[in-house]
Amino acid sequence: MSRIVMRLVRAVPLAVFAALVLGAVVGAQESPFPVAQGMASQSLRPYAHVFIAYALAWIVVFGWVVSIGRRLARLDERLRD
């Protein structure tokens, strides 16, 4: 297959996954219940470490996926020769 087709094969599932995740995030932010005044004024500052941990976890997973992709590309080149 050509490189363009291979890129599309990789890009389309990623785009679908991103759209599903974005839809889930937006849907999760809309609450069907009324929010109490005390809850609306609360700060998320005490949970900063949780957000940082999730961000680091996503960065590590993304780096791992990129690493696997690069290794597979090198293996594909070696097998082609």
Buried (B, 14 or more C-beta within 10 A) or exposed (E): EEEEEEEEEEEEEEEEEEEEEEEEEEEEEEEEEEEEEEEEEEEEEEEEEEEEEEEEEEEEEEEEEEEEEEEEEEEEEEEEE
